[in-house]
Amino acid sequence: MPKNAIPRPRTPDPLLTLPEVLAELKVPRSTFDDWRKKGLAPRYAKLPNGQLRVRRSDLDNWLAERMGEVA
C-alpha cells in the first residue's frame, strides 16, 4: 500500500470473484456469460483489468428473486 493511501475498512458486503459465484450457482462460465448477454445475470462490476466481481448482497438478492419466481 502506498504510504499516502488511506486504509479503508473491510466492507461487510464482500465482492465475490466470478469463480466463487460460478461455484455457488453450480453453473459453467458459458451459462453465466449467456445470462449476461440476455441481461439475466446478477448485478456485477467489471474491474479495469476486465475481471468481474459480484457483491454478496447482489447475489443473495438475485437468488431470492428467482426463488420467488419458482414458488
C-alpha atoms as a printed R data frame, in Angstrom:
   type eleno elety resid chain resno       x       y       z
1  ATOM     1    CA   MET     A     1   0.000   0.000   0.000
2  ATOM     2    CA   PRO     A     2   1.453   3.404  -0.938
3  ATOM     3    CA   LYS     A     3   2.346   5.482   2.103
4  ATOM     4    CA   ASN     A     4  -0.174   8.219   1.180
5  ATOM     5    CA   ALA     A     5  -3.024   5.743   0.759
6  ATOM     6    CA   ILE     A     6  -5.847   5.906   3.264
7  ATOM     7    CA   PRO     A     7  -6.704   2.458   4.602
8  ATOM     8    CA   ARG     A     8 -10.326   1.562   4.047
9  ATOM     9    CA   PRO     A     9 -12.277  -0.578   6.456
10 ATOM    10    CA   ARG     A    10 -13.247  -4.000   5.200
11 ATOM    11    CA   THR     A    11 -16.688  -3.948   3.731
12 ATOM    12    CA   PRO     A    12 -19.298  -6.172   5.329
13 ATOM    13    CA   ASP     A    13 -20.574  -6.807   1.784
14 ATOM    14    CA   PRO     A    14 -17.678  -8.641   0.142
15 ATOM    15    CA   LEU     A    15 -17.011  -8.706  -3.576
16 ATOM    16    CA   LEU     A    16 -17.071 -12.265  -4.895
17 ATOM    17    CA   THR     A    17 -14.880 -13.375  -7.759
18 ATOM    18    CA   LEU     A    18 -16.529 -14.940 -10.771
19 ATOM    19    CA   PRO     A    19 -15.182 -18.432  -9.928
20 ATOM    20    CA   GLU     A    20 -16.762 -18.079  -6.459
21 ATOM    21    CA   VAL     A    21 -20.103 -17.093  -7.992
22 ATOM    22    CA   LEU     A    22 -19.985 -19.911 -10.545
23 ATOM    23    CA   ALA     A    23 -19.173 -22.460  -7.837
24 ATOM    24    CA   GLU     A    24 -22.051 -21.280  -5.659
25 ATOM    25    CA   LEU     A    25 -24.525 -21.314  -8.553
26 ATOM    26    CA   LYS     A    26 -23.080 -24.566  -9.917
27 ATOM    27    CA   VAL     A    27 -23.139 -23.281 -13.487
28 ATOM    28    CA   PRO     A    28 -20.394 -23.119 -16.117
29 ATOM    29    CA   ARG     A    29 -18.900 -19.821 -17.238
30 ATOM    30    CA   SER     A    30 -20.689 -20.137 -20.584
31 ATOM    31    CA   THR     A    31 -24.078 -20.119 -18.843
32 ATOM    32    CA   PHE     A    32 -23.167 -17.033 -16.814
33 ATOM    33    CA   ASP     A    33 -21.931 -15.278 -19.966
34 ATOM    34    CA   ASP     A    34 -25.210 -16.154 -21.706
35 ATOM    35    CA   TRP     A    35 -27.164 -14.702 -18.769
36 ATOM    36    CA   ARG     A    36 -25.064 -11.534 -19.006
37 ATOM    37    CA   LYS     A    37 -25.816 -11.138 -22.709
38 ATOM    38    CA   LYS     A    38 -29.534 -11.587 -22.020
39 ATOM    39    CA   GLY     A    39 -29.494  -9.224 -19.018
40 ATOM    40    CA   LEU     A    40 -30.406 -12.067 -16.644
41 ATOM    41    CA   ALA     A    41 -27.202 -12.281 -14.574
42 ATOM    42    CA   PRO     A    42 -26.841 -10.834 -11.100
43 ATOM    43    CA   ARG     A    43 -25.553  -7.265 -10.954
44 ATOM    44    CA   TYR     A    44 -21.776  -7.194 -11.372
45 ATOM    45    CA   ALA     A    45 -18.868  -4.793 -11.626
46 ATOM    46    CA   LYS     A    46 -16.192  -5.017 -14.272
47 ATOM    47    CA   LEU     A    47 -12.764  -4.077 -12.933
48 ATOM    48    CA   PRO     A    48 -10.194  -2.174 -15.022
49 ATOM    49    CA   ASN     A    49  -8.344  -5.460 -15.612
50 ATOM    50    CA   GLY     A    50 -11.514  -6.985 -17.111
51 ATOM    51    CA   GLN     A    51 -12.337  -9.267 -14.182
52 ATOM    52    CA   LEU     A    52 -15.887  -9.385 -12.870
53 ATOM    53    CA   ARG     A    53 -16.986  -9.054  -9.251
54 ATOM    54    CA   VAL     A    54 -20.407  -9.601  -7.704
55 ATOM    55    CA   ARG     A    55 -21.377  -8.173  -4.318
56 ATOM    56    CA   ARG     A    56 -22.578 -10.822  -1.884
57 ATOM    57    CA   SER     A    57 -25.798  -8.854  -1.291
58 ATOM    58    CA   ASP     A    58 -26.474  -8.580  -5.052
59 ATOM    59    CA   LEU     A    59 -26.073 -12.338  -5.483
60 ATOM    60    CA   ASP     A    60 -28.296 -13.055  -2.464
61 ATOM    61    CA   ASN     A    61 -30.993 -10.666  -3.732
62 ATOM    62    CA   TRP     A    62 -30.791 -12.092  -7.245
63 ATOM    63    CA   LEU     A    63 -31.212 -15.628  -5.897
64 ATOM    64    CA   ALA     A    64 -34.118 -14.577  -3.652
65 ATOM    65    CA   GLU     A    65 -35.907 -13.024  -6.631
66 ATOM    66    CA   ARG     A    66 -35.522 -16.212  -8.643
67 ATOM    67    CA   MET     A    67 -36.665 -18.404  -5.772
68 ATOM    68    CA   GLY     A    68 -39.853 -16.334  -5.669
69 ATOM    69    CA   GLU     A    69 -40.408 -16.999  -9.390
70 ATOM    70    CA   VAL     A    70 -40.301 -20.774  -8.800
71 ATOM    71    CA   ALA     A    71 -42.719 -20.777  -5.866
